[in-house]
Amino acid sequence: MLYELRVRLQRQLSSLSQEKGVTLIELVVAVGLAIAIASATALTITTIFRFTRPVEAQAIAAHQVQNAGSWLTRDILMSKVELGDGNPVLVTLTQPQSGTEDVTIVYKKVPVSGGSYQLVREKDTGEGMVIAENVDIAVEQCADGSGTPSFAITIVSQPQAAGAKEVKRYYQVTPRLPQD
């Protein structure tokens, strides 16, 4: 009996070793699995790219708004403030310097394509730089209750990607220097 089992096993092993290649069914199953995996991978990658653009645009917009607010509040705190008409001058700031002439800083709202604006900061020395892009900014004078003039700054982003939400920040700043 043991001998018969050993002979049968040897015959089956020898017949398996003589078979070469794959059957058509095995090939169809393998190709089907490969197509299913490739489709799932492509769908995942497409979804990731579709949701990444608006999120990235919103992060950039938030950074632009935060940058504009930081520069404006820092300069208003240390200056005598004169509001402009907003077209293009938002605000003119005069910073007294000890031993030298006062420094004048002008913030301008410069229109760009698509109805949005750049916030540009220019010194009287001729230095200028873009502080923020694709934003709309308003600076208004208000009272803080103590009779000291303060300034309300509203900054709204205008994201450039479809699906991205605008970012809006409000700042209220009271200058440290007495306002004439």
DRENLUM-644374 format. One line per field, with one value per atom (N, C-alpha, C): residue number from 1; residue in three letters; y, x, z. Coordinates in steps of 0.02 Angstrom, whole numbers, plus 32768, in hexadecimal, padded with zeros to 4 digits. Example, Ala and Ser with C-alpha at 12.3 -4.5 7.8 and 13.67 -1.06 7.14 Angstrom:
2
n c(1 | 1 | 1 | 2 | 2 | 2)
res c(Ala | Ala | Ala | Ser | Ser | Ser)
v c(7EE4 | 7F1F | 7F5B | 7F90 | 7FCB | 8002)
u c(8294 | 8267 | 8294 | 8282 | 82AC | 8285)
w c(8186 | 8186 | 8186 | 8162 | 8165 | 818A)
***
This chain:
180
n c(1 | 1 | 1 | 2 | 2 | 2 | 3 | 3 | 3 | 4 | 4 | 4 | 5 | 5 | 5 | 6 | 6 | 6 | 7 | 7 | 7 | 8 | 8 | 8 | 9 | 9 | 9 | 10 | 10 | 10 | 11 | 11 | 11 | 12 | 12 | 12 | 13 | 13 | 13 | 14 | 14 | 14 | 15 | 15 | 15 | 16 | 16 | 16 | 17 | 17 | 17 | 18 | 18 | 18 | 19 | 19 | 19 | 20 | 20 | 20 | 21 | 21 | 21 | 22 | 22 | 22 | 23 | 23 | 23 | 24 | 24 | 24 | 25 | 25 | 25 | 26 | 26 | 26 | 27 | 27 | 27 | 28 | 28 | 28 | 29 | 29 | 29 | 30 | 30 | 30 | 31 | 31 | 31 | 32 | 32 | 32 | 33 | 33 | 33 | 34 | 34 | 34 | 35 | 35 | 35 | 36 | 36 | 36 | 37 | 37 | 37 | 38 | 38 | 38 | 39 | 39 | 39 | 40 | 40 | 40 | 41 | 41 | 41 | 42 | 42 | 42 | 43 | 43 | 43 | 44 | 44 | 44 | 45 | 45 | 45 | 46 | 46 | 46 | 47 | 47 | 47 | 48 | 48 | 48 | 49 | 49 | 49 | 50 | 50 | 50 | 51 | 51 | 51 | 52 | 52 | 52 | 53 | 53 | 53 | 54 | 54 | 54 | 55 | 55 | 55 | 56 | 56 | 56 | 57 | 57 | 57 | 58 | 58 | 58 | 59 | 59 | 59 | 60 | 60 | 60 | 61 | 61 | 61 | 62 | 62 | 62 | 63 | 63 | 63 | 64 | 64 | 64 | 65 | 65 | 65 | 66 | 66 | 66 | 67 | 67 | 67 | 68 | 68 | 68 | 69 | 69 | 69 | 70 | 70 | 70 | 71 | 71 | 71 | 72 | 72 | 72 | 73 | 73 | 73 | 74 | 74 | 74 | 75 | 75 | 75 | 76 | 76 | 76 | 77 | 77 | 77 | 78 | 78 | 78 | 79 | 79 | 79 | 80 | 80 | 80 | 81 | 81 | 81 | 82 | 82 | 82 | 83 | 83 | 83 | 84 | 84 | 84 | 85 | 85 | 85 | 86 | 86 | 86 | 87 | 87 | 87 | 88 | 88 | 88 | 89 | 89 | 89 | 90 | 90 | 90 | 91 | 91 | 91 | 92 | 92 | 92 | 93 | 93 | 93 | 94 | 94 | 94 | 95 | 95 | 95 | 96 | 96 | 96 | 97 | 97 | 97 | 98 | 98 | 98 | 99 | 99 | 99 | 100 | 100 | 100 | 101 | 101 | 101 | 102 | 102 | 102 | 103 | 103 | 103 | 104 | 104 | 104 | 105 | 105 | 105 | 106 | 106 | 106 | 107 | 107 | 107 | 108 | 108 | 108 | 109 | 109 | 109 | 110 | 110 | 110 | 111 | 111 | 111 | 112 | 112 | 112 | 113 | 113 | 113 | 114 | 114 | 114 | 115 | 115 | 115 | 116 | 116 | 116 | 117 | 117 | 117 | 118 | 118 | 118 | 119 | 119 | 119 | 120 | 120 | 120 | 121 | 121 | 121 | 122 | 122 | 122 | 123 | 123 | 123 | 124 | 124 | 124 | 125 | 125 | 125 | 126 | 126 | 126 | 127 | 127 | 127 | 128 | 128 | 128 | 129 | 129 | 129 | 130 | 130 | 130 | 131 | 131 | 131 | 132 | 132 | 132 | 133 | 133 | 133 | 134 | 134 | 134 | 135 | 135 | 135 | 136 | 136 | 136 | 137 | 137 | 137 | 138 | 138 | 138 | 139 | 139 | 139 | 140 | 140 | 140 | 141 | 141 | 141 | 142 | 142 | 142 | 143 | 143 | 143 | 144 | 144 | 144 | 145 | 145 | 145 | 146 | 146 | 146 | 147 | 147 | 147 | 148 | 148 | 148 | 149 | 149 | 149 | 150 | 150 | 150 | 151 | 151 | 151 | 152 | 152 | 152 | 153 | 153 | 153 | 154 | 154 | 154 | 155 | 155 | 155 | 156 | 156 | 156 | 157 | 157 | 157 | 158 | 158 | 158 | 159 | 159 | 159 | 160 | 160 | 160 | 161 | 161 | 161 | 162 | 162 | 162 | 163 | 163 | 163 | 164 | 164 | 164 | 165 | 165 | 165 | 166 | 166 | 166 | 167 | 167 | 167 | 168 | 168 | 168 | 169 | 169 | 169 | 170 | 170 | 170 | 171 | 171 | 171 | 172 | 172 | 172 | 173 | 173 | 173 | 174 | 174 | 174 | 175 | 175 | 175 | 176 | 176 | 176 | 177 | 177 | 177 | 178 | 178 | 178 | 179 | 179 | 179 | 180 | 180 | 180)
res c(Met | Met | Met | Leu | Leu | Leu | Tyr | Tyr | Tyr | Glu | Glu | Glu | Leu | Leu | Leu | Arg | Arg | Arg | Val | Val | Val | Arg | Arg | Arg | Leu | Leu | Leu | Gln | Gln | Gln | Arg | Arg | Arg | Gln | Gln | Gln | Leu | Leu | Leu | Ser | Ser | Ser | Ser | Ser | Ser | Leu | Leu | Leu | Ser | Ser | Ser | Gln | Gln | Gln | Glu | Glu | Glu | Lys | Lys | Lys | Gly | Gly | Gly | Val | Val | Val | Thr | Thr | Thr | Leu | Leu | Leu | Ile | Ile | Ile | Glu | Glu | Glu | Leu | Leu | Leu | Val | Val | Val | Val | Val | Val | Ala | Ala | Ala | Val | Val | Val | Gly | Gly | Gly | Leu | Leu | Leu | Ala | Ala | Ala | Ile | Ile | Ile | Ala | Ala | Ala | Ile | Ile | Ile | Ala | Ala | Ala | Ser | Ser | Ser | Ala | Ala | Ala | Thr | Thr | Thr | Ala | Ala | Ala | Leu | Leu | Leu | Thr | Thr | Thr | Ile | Ile | Ile | Thr | Thr | Thr | Thr | Thr | Thr | Ile | Ile | Ile | Phe | Phe | Phe | Arg | Arg | Arg | Phe | Phe | Phe | Thr | Thr | Thr | Arg | Arg | Arg | Pro | Pro | Pro | Val | Val | Val | Glu | Glu | Glu | Ala | Ala | Ala | Gln | Gln | Gln | Ala | Ala | Ala | Ile | Ile | Ile | Ala | Ala | Ala | Ala | Ala | Ala | His | His | His | Gln | Gln | Gln | Val | Val | Val | Gln | Gln | Gln | Asn | Asn | Asn | Ala | Ala | Ala | Gly | Gly | Gly | Ser | Ser | Ser | Trp | Trp | Trp | Leu | Leu | Leu | Thr | Thr | Thr | Arg | Arg | Arg | Asp | Asp | Asp | Ile | Ile | Ile | Leu | Leu | Leu | Met | Met | Met | Ser | Ser | Ser | Lys | Lys | Lys | Val | Val | Val | Glu | Glu | Glu | Leu | Leu | Leu | Gly | Gly | Gly | Asp | Asp | Asp | Gly | Gly | Gly | Asn | Asn | Asn | Pro | Pro | Pro | Val | Val | Val | Leu | Leu | Leu | Val | Val | Val | Thr | Thr | Thr | Leu | Leu | Leu | Thr | Thr | Thr | Gln | Gln | Gln | Pro | Pro | Pro | Gln | Gln | Gln | Ser | Ser | Ser | Gly | Gly | Gly | Thr | Thr | Thr | Glu | Glu | Glu | Asp | Asp | Asp | Val | Val | Val | Thr | Thr | Thr | Ile | Ile | Ile | Val | Val | Val | Tyr | Tyr | Tyr | Lys | Lys | Lys | Lys | Lys | Lys | Val | Val | Val | Pro | Pro | Pro | Val | Val | Val | Ser | Ser | Ser | Gly | Gly | Gly | Gly | Gly | Gly | Ser | Ser | Ser | Tyr | Tyr | Tyr | Gln | Gln | Gln | Leu | Leu | Leu | Val | Val | Val | Arg | Arg | Arg | Glu | Glu | Glu | Lys | Lys | Lys | Asp | Asp | Asp | Thr | Thr | Thr | Gly | Gly | Gly | Glu | Glu | Glu | Gly | Gly | Gly | Met | Met | Met | Val | Val | Val | Ile | Ile | Ile | Ala | Ala | Ala | Glu | Glu | Glu | Asn | Asn | Asn | Val | Val | Val | Asp | Asp | Asp | Ile | Ile | Ile | Ala | Ala | Ala | Val | Val | Val | Glu | Glu | Glu | Gln | Gln | Gln | Cys | Cys | Cys | Ala | Ala | Ala | Asp | Asp | Asp | Gly | Gly | Gly | Ser | Ser | Ser | Gly | Gly | Gly | Thr | Thr | Thr | Pro | Pro | Pro | Ser | Ser | Ser | Phe | Phe | Phe | Ala | Ala | Ala | Ile | Ile | Ile | Thr | Thr | Thr | Ile | Ile | Ile | Val | Val | Val | Ser | Ser | Ser | Gln | Gln | Gln | Pro | Pro | Pro | Gln | Gln | Gln | Ala | Ala | Ala | Ala | Ala | Ala | Gly | Gly | Gly | Ala | Ala | Ala | Lys | Lys | Lys | Glu | Glu | Glu | Val | Val | Val | Lys | Lys | Lys | Arg | Arg | Arg | Tyr | Tyr | Tyr | Tyr | Tyr | Tyr | Gln | Gln | Gln | Val | Val | Val | Thr | Thr | Thr | Pro | Pro | Pro | Arg | Arg | Arg | Leu | Leu | Leu | Pro | Pro | Pro | Gln | Gln | Gln | Asp | Asp | Asp)
v c(7FC5 | 8000 | 803F | 8040 | 8078 | 807F | 8046 | 8046 | 8064 | 8053 | 806D | 80B9 | 80D1 | 811A | 813F | 8121 | 813F | 8140 | 810C | 8109 | 813C | 8142 | 8173 | 81BB | 81C7 | 820A | 821A | 81EB | 81F6 | 8203 | 81DF | 81EA | 8231 | 8245 | 8287 | 82BE | 82B5 | 82E6 | 82E9 | 82B0 | 82B0 | 82CD | 82C4 | 82E2 | 832E | 8345 | 838E | 83AE | 838D | 83AA | 83AD | 8387 | 8387 | 83C0 | 83D9 | 8410 | 8451 | 8478 | 84B8 | 84EF | 852D | 8566 | 856B | 8599 | 85A6 | 859B | 858D | 8583 | 85C7 | 85C7 | 8605 | 8623 | 85FB | 8613 | 8636 | 8619 | 8638 | 867C | 8680 | 86BE | 86F3 | 86E1 | 8710 | 872A | 86FE | 8713 | 8743 | 8734 | 8760 | 87A5 | 87A7 | 87E7 | 880E | 87EC | 880D | 882C | 8808 | 8823 | 885F | 885B | 8893 | 88D1 | 88C8 | 8901 | 891F | 88F5 | 890E | 8936 | 891E | 8942 | 8984 | 8984 | 89C1 | 89F5 | 89DF | 8A0D | 8A2D | 8A05 | 8A20 | 8A52 | 8A43 | 8A71 | 8AB2 | 8AAF | 8AEC | 8B16 | 8AF7 | 8B1C | 8B3F | 8B1E | 8B3B | 8B77 | 8B70 | 8BA7 | 8BE3 | 8BD6 | 8C0C | 8C31 | 8C0D | 8C2C | 8C56 | 8C3D | 8C63 | 8CA5 | 8CA3 | 8CE1 | 8D11 | 8CF8 | 8D24 | 8D49 | 8D29 | 8D4A | 8D71 | 8D66 | 8D88 | 8DD1 | 8DDE | 8E22 | 8E56 | 8E4B | 8E7D | 8E85 | 8E50 | 8E54 | 8E7C | 8E6F | 8E93 | 8EDD | 8EEB | 8F31 | 8F55 | 8F32 | 8F51 | 8F5D | 8F30 | 8F3A | 8F77 | 8F7E | 8FB7 | 8FF7 | 8FF6 | 9031 | 9044 | 9013 | 9021 | 9040 | 9027 | 9043 | 908B | 909A | 90DE | 910E | 90F8 | 9123 | 912E | 90F9 | 90FF | 912C | 9126 | 914F | 9199 | 91A7 | 91ED | 9209 | 91E3 | 91FA | 9207 | 91DC | 91E3 | 9223 | 922E | 926B | 92AA | 92AC | 92E8 | 92F8 | 92C6 | 92D4 | 92E9 | 92C9 | 92DC | 9325 | 9338 | 937D | 93B0 | 93A0 | 93D0 | 93DB | 93A7 | 93AE | 93E2 | 93E8 | 9412 | 9453 | 9468 | 94A0 | 94D1 | 950B | 953A | 9528 | 9522 | 9505 | 953A | 9537 | 9561 | 9533 | 952F | 9503 | 951F | 94F3 | 9506 | 94F8 | 9503 | 94F8 | 94AF | 9486 | 943F | 9433 | 9468 | 945F | 9488 | 9473 | 9434 | 9437 | 9475 | 947B | 9468 | 9435 | 9421 | 944C | 9451 | 9473 | 948C | 94C7 | 94E1 | 94E5 | 94C8 | 94C4 | 94EB | 9512 | 9537 | 951D | 9503 | 94E8 | 9517 | 9537 | 9562 | 953A | 9555 | 9535 | 9564 | 954A | 9575 | 9589 | 95CA | 95E4 | 95E8 | 95CF | 95D2 | 95E8 | 95EE | 9601 | 95C8 | 95DB | 95A9 | 957D | 953F | 9510 | 950D | 9514 | 9510 | 94CE | 94AB | 946B | 9472 | 945E | 9462 | 941B | 940A | 93CB | 93DA | 93B5 | 93BF | 937E | 9386 | 934E | 9351 | 9326 | 9329 | 92F3 | 9308 | 92D6 | 92A8 | 9269 | 9237 | 9214 | 91E7 | 91C7 | 919F | 9199 | 9172 | 9198 | 91DA | 9201 | 91FD | 91E1 | 91DE | 9212 | 9216 | 924A | 922D | 9253 | 9247 | 927D | 926C | 929D | 92AC | 92EB | 92FF | 9330 | 9325 | 9350 | 9374 | 93B7 | 93E0 | 9410 | 9415 | 9446 | 9484 | 94BC | 94F9 | 94F4 | 94C1 | 94B7 | 9495 | 9484 | 9463 | 9418 | 93FC | 93B4 | 93A2 | 936D | 9356 | 930A | 92EF | 92A6 | 9294 | 925C | 9242 | 921B | 922E | 920E | 91D3 | 91DC | 91A6 | 91AD | 9174 | 9173 | 9154 | 9166 | 914C | 9158 | 9196 | 91AA | 91EA | 91F7 | 9237 | 9250 | 9290 | 92AB | 92EE | 92F8 | 9338 | 934C | 938C | 93A7 | 93E2 | 93E0 | 9415 | 942B | 946B | 9484 | 9478 | 9465 | 945C | 946F | 9473 | 9484 | 9445 | 943F | 9402 | 940B | 9442 | 944E | 947D | 9482 | 94AF | 94F2 | 94FB | 9538 | 9535 | 9502 | 94FA | 94DD | 94FC | 94E1 | 949E | 9470 | 9430 | 9423 | 93EE | 93E0 | 9399 | 9391 | 934F | 933B | 9300 | 92E7 | 92A8 | 92A7 | 926C | 9253 | 9213 | 91F5 | 91B7 | 91B4 | 917B | 915F | 911E | 90FE | 90F1 | 90EB | 90D9 | 909E | 9060 | 9025 | 901C | 9002 | 8FFB | 8FB6 | 8F87 | 8F44 | 8F39 | 8F16 | 8F06 | 8EDB | 8EEA | 8EC2 | 8EDB | 8F09 | 8F23 | 8F5B | 8F5B | 8F8D | 8FCA | 9004 | 9041 | 9040 | 9065 | 906B | 90B5 | 90C1 | 9106 | 9110 | 9147 | 9157 | 91A0 | 91AD | 91F1 | 9201 | 923C | 9252 | 9296 | 92A2 | 92E5 | 92F9 | 9330 | 9345 | 938C | 9397 | 93D9 | 93EC | 9421 | 9435 | 944A | 943C | 944F | 9499 | 94B6 | 94FD | 9527 | 9563 | 958F | 95A5 | 95A4 | 95B7 | 9601 | 9627 | 9670 | 967C)
u c(8029 | 8000 | 802C | 805D | 808B | 80AF | 80BF | 80E1 | 80B5 | 8074 | 8044 | 803E | 803B | 8035 | 8073 | 80AC | 80E9 | 80EC | 80D6 | 80D5 | 80A5 | 806A | 8038 | 8053 | 8072 | 808E | 80C4 | 80EE | 8123 | 8106 | 80D0 | 80B0 | 8091 | 8071 | 8052 | 8087 | 80BD | 80F2 | 8114 | 811D | 813C | 810E | 80CC | 809E | 809B | 80A1 | 80A1 | 80E0 | 8118 | 8156 | 8158 | 812F | 812D | 8101 | 80D3 | 80A8 | 80D0 | 80CA | 80ED | 80BC | 80C7 | 809D | 8060 | 8033 | 7FF7 | 7FBA | 7F84 | 7F46 | 7F28 | 7EF9 | 7ED8 | 7EB1 | 7E92 | 7E6B | 7E9A | 7ED3 | 7F03 | 7F1A | 7F25 | 7F3A | 7F03 | 7EC5 | 7E8D | 7E85 | 7E8A | 7E84 | 7EBC | 7EF9 | 7F32 | 7F2A | 7F15 | 7F0B | 7ED3 | 7E9E | 7E65 | 7E7A | 7EA1 | 7EB9 | 7EE7 | 7F12 | 7F3F | 7F17 | 7EE3 | 7EB9 | 7E95 | 7E7B | 7E57 | 7E85 | 7EC2 | 7EF2 | 7F06 | 7F13 | 7F27 | 7EEE | 7EB0 | 7E77 | 7E70 | 7E75 | 7E6F | 7EA7 | 7EE2 | 7F1B | 7F11 | 7EFB | 7EF0 | 7EB8 | 7E83 | 7E4C | 7E63 | 7E8B | 7EA5 | 7ED2 | 7EFE | 7F2C | 7F05 | 7ED4 | 7EAB | 7E86 | 7E6A | 7E45 | 7E74 | 7EAF | 7EDF | 7EF1 | 7EFF | 7F11 | 7ED6 | 7E9A | 7E5F | 7E54 | 7E5E | 7E53 | 7E8F | 7EC9 | 7F05 | 7F06 | 7EF1 | 7EF5 | 7ECF | 7E8F | 7E6C | 7E89 | 7E9F | 7EBC | 7EFD | 7F25 | 7F64 | 7F57 | 7F26 | 7F15 | 7EFB | 7ED5 | 7EBC | 7EF4 | 7F24 | 7F5E | 7F87 | 7F90 | 7FB4 | 7F8E | 7F4C | 7F23 | 7F27 | 7F25 | 7F2B | 7F6F | 7FA3 | 7FE6 | 7FE9 | 7FCC | 7FCC | 7FA8 | 7F6E | 7F48 | 7F6E | 7F8B | 7FB1 | 7FEE | 8010 | 804A | 8037 | 8001 | 7FEA | 7FD7 | 7FB3 | 7F9F | 7FDB | 800C | 8048 | 806E | 807A | 809E | 8078 | 8037 | 8010 | 800C | 7FFD | 7FF6 | 8039 | 806F | 80B2 | 80C2 | 80B6 | 80C6 | 8096 | 8057 | 8027 | 8037 | 804C | 805D | 8094 | 80C2 | 80FD | 80FA | 80BF | 80BB | 8084 | 808C | 8054 | 8030 | 7FEF | 7FC8 | 7F9F | 7FA1 | 7F76 | 7F55 | 7F13 | 7EEE | 7EEC | 7EF2 | 7EEB | 7EA5 | 7E98 | 7E56 | 7E4B | 7E7F | 7E79 | 7E82 | 7E8F | 7E96 | 7ED0 | 7F0C | 7F26 | 7F41 | 7F49 | 7F69 | 7F37 | 7F49 | 7F20 | 7F30 | 7F71 | 7F85 | 7FCD | 7FDB | 801F | 8034 | 806E | 8087 | 80C7 | 80CD | 810A | 8128 | 8165 | 8187 | 81C1 | 81BB | 81F2 | 8231 | 8269 | 82AA | 82D4 | 82F7 | 8321 | 8360 | 836B | 83A8 | 83A7 | 8373 | 836F | 8329 | 831F | 82DC | 82AA | 826B | 8237 | 8234 | 821F | 8217 | 81CC | 81BD | 8178 | 816F | 813A | 8129 | 80E2 | 80DB | 809A | 8084 | 8047 | 8029 | 7FF9 | 8001 | 7FD6 | 7FB3 | 7F77 | 7F50 | 7F53 | 7F7A | 7F86 | 7F5C | 7F31 | 7F07 | 7F31 | 7F1D | 7F3A | 7F01 | 7F10 | 7EDC | 7EAC | 7E6F | 7E3D | 7E19 | 7E23 | 7E00 | 7E1E | 7E59 | 7E78 | 7EB0 | 7ECF | 7F01 | 7F41 | 7F76 | 7FB4 | 7FBA | 7FD3 | 7FE3 | 802D | 803D | 8083 | 8096 | 80D1 | 80EC | 8128 | 8125 | 815B | 8174 | 81B7 | 81D6 | 81E8 | 81F2 | 8205 | 824C | 8270 | 82B4 | 82B2 | 8277 | 8271 | 826B | 8276 | 826E | 8224 | 8216 | 81D1 | 81CE | 8198 | 8190 | 8146 | 8137 | 80F3 | 80EB | 80BB | 80AE | 807F | 804B | 801A | 7FFD | 7FE8 | 7FC8 | 7F82 | 7F57 | 7F13 | 7EEC | 7EEF | 7ECB | 7EA5 | 7E74 | 7E52 | 7E57 | 7E6A | 7E79 | 7E56 | 7E3D | 7E20 | 7E3C | 7E4D | 7E65 | 7E38 | 7E1A | 7DED | 7DFF | 7DF3 | 7E00 | 7DC1 | 7DCC | 7D94 | 7DAB | 7D7C | 7D8D | 7D8A | 7DB9 | 7DBB | 7D96 | 7D71 | 7D4C | 7D6F | 7DB1 | 7DD6 | 7DE5 | 7DCC | 7DD9 | 7E19 | 7E41 | 7E7E | 7E6B | 7E83 | 7E72 | 7E94 | 7E6F | 7E8C | 7E76 | 7E91 | 7E86 | 7E6F | 7E38 | 7E1D | 7E36 | 7E54 | 7E6F | 7E48 | 7E2D | 7E0A | 7E30 | 7E43 | 7E69 | 7E43 | 7E33 | 7E0F | 7E37 | 7E43 | 7E69 | 7E3A | 7E57 | 7E32 | 7E56 | 7E48 | 7E6C | 7E65 | 7E9A | 7E9D | 7E89 | 7E7A | 7E67 | 7E1D | 7DFD | 7DB6 | 7DAD | 7D7A | 7D6D | 7D8F | 7DBE | 7DE0 | 7DB6 | 7DB2 | 7D89 | 7DB4 | 7D92 | 7DB6 | 7DC8 | 7DFD | 7E13 | 7E0A | 7DEA | 7DDD | 7DF6 | 7E1B | 7E35 | 7E26 | 7E19 | 7E0E | 7E43 | 7E5F | 7E91 | 7E7A | 7E83 | 7E79 | 7EB9 | 7ED6 | 7F18 | 7F14 | 7F31 | 7F36 | 7F80 | 7F92 | 7FD8 | 7FF3 | 8032 | 8054 | 8065 | 806F | 8080 | 8041 | 8045 | 800A | 7FFB | 7FBB | 7FA5 | 7F91 | 7FAC | 7F9D | 7F59)
w c(8000 | 8000 | 8000 | 8028 | 802A | 7FE8 | 7FCB | 7F8B | 7F55 | 7F56 | 7F24 | 7F2A | 7F65 | 7F6F | 7F55 | 7F62 | 7F4A | 7EFE | 7EDE | 7E95 | 7E79 | 7E97 | 7E7F | 7E86 | 7EBE | 7ECA | 7E98 | 7E88 | 7E56 | 7E11 | 7DFF | 7DBE | 7DBA | 7DF0 | 7DEF | 7DEB | 7E10 | 7E0E | 7DCA | 7DAC | 7D6A | 7D35 | 7D3D | 7D0C | 7D16 | 7D54 | 7D61 | 7D45 | 7D4B | 7D33 | 7CE7 | 7CC5 | 7C7D | 7C62 | 7C8C | 7C76 | 7C77 | 7C42 | 7C3F | 7C2B | 7C46 | 7C33 | 7C60 | 7C4F | 7C75 | 7C49 | 7C69 | 7C43 | 7C33 | 7C05 | 7BF0 | 7C2B | 7C53 | 7C8D | 7CBE | 7CCC | 7CFA | 7CDF | 7C9F | 7C7F | 7C84 | 7C77 | 7C7A | 7CC2 | 7CF3 | 7D39 | 7D4C | 7D37 | 7D47 | 7D28 | 7CE8 | 7CC6 | 7CE7 | 7CFA | 7D1C | 7D5E | 7D84 | 7DC4 | 7DB9 | 7D87 | 7D78 | 7D64 | 7D3B | 7D26 | 7D62 | 7D8E | 7DC9 | 7DF6 | 7E01 | 7E2B | 7E0B | 7DCA | 7DA7 | 7DA8 | 7DA0 | 7DA1 | 7DE6 | 7E1A | 7E5E | 7E6D | 7E56 | 7E61 | 7E3C | 7DFD | 7DD5 | 7DF4 | 7E0B | 7E2B | 7E6A | 7E92 | 7ED0 | 7EC1 | 7E92 | 7E80 | 7E65 | 7E3A | 7E1F | 7E56 | 7E85 | 7EBC | 7EE7 | 7EF5 | 7F1D | 7EFB | 7EBA | 7E97 | 7E94 | 7E8D | 7E87 | 7EC9 | 7F02 | 7F42 | 7F5A | 7F3F | 7F55 | 7F3D | 7F00 | 7EE4 | 7F0E | 7F1E | 7F46 | 7F8C | 7FAA | 7FED | 7FEB | 7FB8 | 7FB1 | 7FA3 | 7F79 | 7F6A | 7FA9 | 7FD2 | 800F | 8041 | 8044 | 8070 | 805A | 8019 | 7FFE | 800D | 8005 | 8013 | 805D | 8089 | 80D0 | 80E0 | 80C1 | 80CB | 80B3 | 8079 | 805E | 808D | 80A7 | 80D4 | 8115 | 8130 | 816E | 8165 | 812D | 811F | 811B | 80F7 | 80F1 | 8135 | 815D | 819F | 81CC | 81C8 | 81F2 | 81E1 | 81A1 | 818C | 819E | 818E | 819B | 81E5 | 820E | 8256 | 8274 | 825F | 8279 | 8268 | 8229 | 8215 | 8234 | 823A | 8258 | 82A2 | 82C5 | 830C | 8317 | 82E9 | 82F2 | 82C9 | 82B3 | 8284 | 8295 | 8276 | 8271 | 8230 | 8234 | 81FE | 81DA | 8198 | 816E | 813B | 8140 | 8112 | 80CC | 809C | 8056 | 803F | 7FFF | 7FE4 | 7FCE | 7FD2 | 7FC0 | 7F76 | 7F50 | 7F08 | 7EEE | 7EEC | 7F05 | 7F4C | 7F69 | 7FAB | 7FE1 | 8008 | 8041 | 807E | 808C | 80C9 | 80C0 | 80DC | 80DD | 8126 | 8134 | 8178 | 817E | 81B3 | 81C0 | 8201 | 81FB | 8236 | 8249 | 8285 | 829B | 82A9 | 8294 | 829F | 82C9 | 82F9 | 8323 | 82FE | 82FA | 82DC | 8290 | 826F | 8226 | 8213 | 81D2 | 81BA | 81C5 | 81CB | 81D3 | 8194 | 819E | 8165 | 8155 | 8115 | 80FF | 80DA | 80EE | 80CE | 80B2 | 8073 | 8053 | 8040 | 8053 | 803E | 8006 | 7FCE | 7F94 | 7F82 | 7F69 | 7F50 | 7F04 | 7EE6 | 7E9D | 7E7B | 7E4B | 7E29 | 7DFD | 7DFC | 7DCF | 7DAB | 7D7E | 7D56 | 7D82 | 7D6A | 7D8E | 7DC5 | 7DC9 | 7DFB | 7E41 | 7E48 | 7E8A | 7E8D | 7EC7 | 7ED3 | 7EF1 | 7EEA | 7F0E | 7F42 | 7F7D | 7FB0 | 7FA9 | 7F9A | 7F8F | 7FC6 | 7FE3 | 8018 | 7FFB | 7FFB | 7FDF | 8014 | 8019 | 8045 | 801C | 803F | 801B | 7FFF | 8013 | 7FF8 | 7FB4 | 7F9D | 7F5C | 7F60 | 7F9C | 7FA4 | 7FA2 | 7F7F | 7F7C | 7F78 | 7F92 | 7F8D | 7F90 | 7F70 | 7F71 | 7FB2 | 7FDA | 801A | 8011 | 7FE8 | 7FDE | 7F98 | 7F7E | 7F3C | 7F42 | 7F13 | 7F0F | 7F50 | 7F68 | 7FA4 | 7F97 | 7FC0 | 7FC1 | 8009 | 8010 | 8052 | 805C | 8098 | 80AB | 80EF | 80F6 | 8136 | 8147 | 8183 | 8198 | 81DE | 81ED | 8230 | 825A | 8298 | 82C6 | 830C | 833A | 837F | 83A8 | 83D7 | 8400 | 8443 | 844B | 8489 | 84B8 | 84B4 | 84E1 | 84BF | 8483 | 845F | 8436 | 843F | 8418 | 83D4 | 839F | 835D | 8352 | 8336 | 8322 | 82DB | 82BF | 8279 | 8270 | 824B | 823C | 81F7 | 81F4 | 81B4 | 81A2 | 8166 | 814E | 8111 | 8114 | 80DC | 80C6 | 8086 | 8069 | 8030 | 8032 | 7FFB | 7FC1 | 7F87 | 7F4B | 7F2C | 7F45 | 7F2D | 7EE2 | 7EC4 | 7E7C | 7E63 | 7E8F | 7E7A | 7E87 | 7E59 | 7E61 | 7E9F | 7EC6 | 7F01 | 7F40 | 7F3A | 7F75 | 7F94 | 7FD5 | 7FF8 | 8007 | 800C | 801D | 8067 | 8077 | 80BC | 80CE | 8107 | 811C | 8163 | 816D | 81B0 | 81BF | 81FF | 8217 | 824B | 8246 | 8277 | 8291 | 82D1 | 82EC | 830E | 82F7 | 830F | 8329 | 8364 | 8381 | 8380 | 835B | 8357 | 839B | 83A6 | 83E5 | 83E5 | 83AA | 83A5 | 83A7 | 83C5 | 83C4 | 837C | 836B | 8327 | 8329 | 82FB | 82F9 | 82DB)
***
